Amino acid sequence: MTEKALQERSESKCELCGSTEPLAVYEVPPTSNGSPDQSILACETCLEQINHPEKVDVNHWRCLNDSMWSQVPAVQVVAWRMLSRLKGEGWPQDLLDMMYLEDEVKTWAEATGEGLDEEDKIIHRDSNGVILAAGDSVTLTKDLDVKGSSITAKRGTAVRNIRLVMDHEDQIEGRVDGQQIVILTKFVKK
C-alpha cells in the first residue's frame, strides 16, 4: 500500500534524482512508521549511496538542486541530510544556505546527527560499549522497577525495535510488557 501511494506521488520516479531504474521504498530514519508520509521512493543508486557513505559519487547528488524544493517533508529530510554529508564540497553548502525547513522537519532531519561534527554527535552505547541504533533489539541486564507502575522488567527481557532518545545518549525507549518505557543504556546489551 505504501509503495503504491509513493508510486503515485512520485510518478514512478526516484524522488531524489528522477531516475526510473528499479525503485524501492526507503523509510526515513530514525522513527519511520512505514507510512508514505515518512518514506520516499528511491532508485538503487541513491539508496546505495545513502546507506554506504563511502560509496558516494558527489556529482550524482547535484540532482538535489531540484529535489530539495519538494513539498514532501520526507524528501526534504533526505535532501538536507545528503547536502549536509557533502557540504565540504562547496556547492552543497550553497544549497543548504538556500534551503528552508519547517521546525519539525528540521528536527527530523537533524535526528540522525547528519551534518554534525563527529565529536558533537550523540552516540548511544549499550553496557558493553556497542553502538545502538533505532530499531535494534536489546536485552535487559538487570531487573528494573518501572517508575509510575507496578511492573518490574526482568533481567533477560528482550526489548525489540528500540527508539533512541535523541538528546540523551544514555537513554532509549522500548516496550516492556506492553508499556512504553525509558531505559538507561547501561542496563541493556545488544
ZITAGI-V883514 format. One record per residue. N is the residue number from 0. SS is DSSP state (@ for helix, = for strand, . for the rest). OMEGA is omega in radians with two decimals (none if undefined). Layout:
<<N	SS	OMEGA> <N	SS	OMEGA>>
//
This chain:
<<0	.	3.11> <1	@	-3.10> <2	@	-3.14> <3	@	3.12> <4	@	3.13> <5	@	3.10> <6	@	3.13> <7	@	-3.11> <8	@	-3.04> <9	@	-3.06> <10	.	3.11> <11	.	3.08> <12	.	3.03> <13	.	-3.10> <14	.	3.10> <15	.	-3.04> <16	.	3.10> <17	.	-3.12> <18	.	3.07> <19	.	3.09> <20	.	-3.07> <21	.	-3.06> <22	=	3.11> <23	=	3.09> <24	=	3.05> <25	=	3.10> <26	=	-3.03> <27	.	-3.12> <28	.	0.14> <29	.	-3.00> <30	.	-3.11> <31	.	3.08> <32	.	3.11> <33	.	-3.13> <34	.	3.09> <35	@	3.14> <36	@	-3.09> <37	@	-3.12> <38	=	3.02> <39	=	3.03> <40	=	-3.06> <41	=	3.13> <42	=	-3.13> <43	@	-3.12> <44	@	3.13> <45	@	-3.12> <46	@	3.13> <47	@	-3.08> <48	@	3.06> <49	@	-3.06> <50	@	-3.11> <51	.	-3.07> <52	@	-3.13> <53	@	-3.12> <54	@	-3.05> <55	.	2.99> <56	.	-3.03> <57	@	-3.09> <58	@	3.08> <59	@	-3.01> <60	@	3.02> <61	@	3.07> <62	@	-3.12> <63	@	3.06> <64	@	3.09> <65	@	-3.01> <66	@	3.12> <67	.	-3.14> <68	.	3.12> <69	.	3.07> <70	.	-3.10> <71	.	-3.10> <72	@	-3.12> <73	@	3.10> <74	@	3.11> <75	@	-3.13> <76	@	-3.12> <77	@	3.11> <78	@	3.14> <79	@	-3.12> <80	@	-3.14> <81	@	3.09> <82	@	3.11> <83	@	3.13> <84	@	-3.04> <85	@	-2.97> <86	@	3.10> <87	@	-3.13> <88	@	3.12> <89	.	-3.07> <90	@	3.11> <91	@	3.12> <92	@	3.09> <93	@	3.12> <94	@	3.10> <95	@	-3.14> <96	@	3.12> <97	@	-2.99> <98	.	3.07> <99	.	3.07> <100	.	3.00> <101	.	-3.06> <102	@	-3.09> <103	@	3.10> <104	@	3.11> <105	@	3.10> <106	@	3.10> <107	@	-3.12> <108	@	-3.09> <109	@	-3.00> <110	.	-3.14> <111	.	-3.13> <112	.	3.10> <113	.	3.12> <114	.	3.08> <115	.	3.01> <116	.	-3.08> <117	@	-3.08> <118	@	3.13> <119	@	-3.11> <120	.	3.04> <121	.	-3.11> <122	.	3.12> <123	.	3.13> <124	=	3.10> <125	.	-3.08> <126	.	3.12> <127	.	3.13> <128	.	3.13> <129	.	-3.11> <130	=	3.12> <131	.	3.09> <132	.	3.08> <133	.	3.14> <134	.	3.12> <135	.	2.98> <136	.	3.14> <137	=	3.10> <138	=	3.11> <139	=	-3.12> <140	.	-3.07> <141	.	3.00> <142	.	-3.11> <143	=	3.03> <144	=	-3.13> <145	.	-3.12> <146	.	3.10> <147	.	3.09> <148	.	3.14> <149	.	-3.09> <150	.	2.93> <151	=	3.11> <152	=	-3.03> <153	.	3.05> <154	.	-3.14> <155	.	3.11> <156	.	3.09> <157	=	3.08> <158	=	-3.05> <159	.	3.04> <160	.	-3.11> <161	.	3.01> <162	=	3.14> <163	=	3.02> <164	.	-2.89> <165	.	-3.13> <166	.	3.09> <167	.	-3.09> <168	.	-3.12> <169	.	-3.11> <170	=	2.99> <171	=	3.05> <172	=	3.10> <173	=	-3.10> <174	=	3.08> <175	=	-3.11> <176	.	3.08> <177	.	-3.12> <178	=	3.10> <179	=	-3.12> <180	=	3.02> <181	=	-3.10> <182	=	3.06> <183	=	-3.06> <184	@	3.14> <185	@	3.13> <186	@	3.11> <187	=	2.97> <188	=	-3.10> <189	.	none>>
//
